[in-house]
Amino acid sequence: MSQGDRILVLGIGNILWADEGFGVRAVERLAEDWSFPPTVTLMDGGTQGLYLLPHLETADALIVIDAIDYGLPPGTRRLFRDGDVPAFLGAKKMSLHQTGFQEVLASAMLLDRCPARLILVGVQPENLEDYGGGLTDTVAAQVAPAIDTVLHLLRDEFGIVGERRSAHATTAAAAVTRHAYESGRPSAEDACRIGDPRLLAARSA
């Protein structure tokens, strides 16, 4: 690949479900601290599913950061390449209607518009069931190492060296940046996340 190739660094996941938001938070932090040439795009892919397809179609290389539930100890970081990538994407689907990123890649492959290079930086989540929760400490500790991995991939495999920003930027709206989201979380007493006992009692009666 040449230095003129277009590289998409994509964080995917759902920040509403604790460690499921790892990929989004990692790209958010990467964008805050680093700038790159115009050929590199940093994107918070969230849970957009097939809406991401046009972005894949215009990329020559794709680096995905995601929470991967592959049954290893929480916080374990793994790197997958090319043909190994589709089988591991997506720790959890939020509903039967949400398209997993495997389906997005499959669609791009079917249309013969998949990036020539695929790389996945994955981290084993610890908790995927805490609705409204932030990253666990175990997984949050892997944000910086995952970013270092991406920086090394860009430098060693694509010849692209990032520059540290003197002022922060972000891929996220201010209200849902990691700090604002996690520090503004209501207490369990103010926002029950296990169900209202009055409703549960009425249903069981």
Buried (B, 14 or more C-beta within 10 A) or exposed (E): EEEEBBBBBBBBBBBBBBBBBBBBBBBBBBBBBBEBEEBBBBBBBBBBBEEBBEBBBEBBBBBBBBBBBEEEEBBBBBEBEEEEBBEBBBBBBEEEEBBBBBBBBEBBEEEEBBBEBBBBBBBBBBBBEBEBBBBBEBBBEBBEBBBEBBBEBBEEBBEBEBEEEEEEEBBBEEEBBBEEBBEEBEEEEEEEEEEEEEEEEEEEE
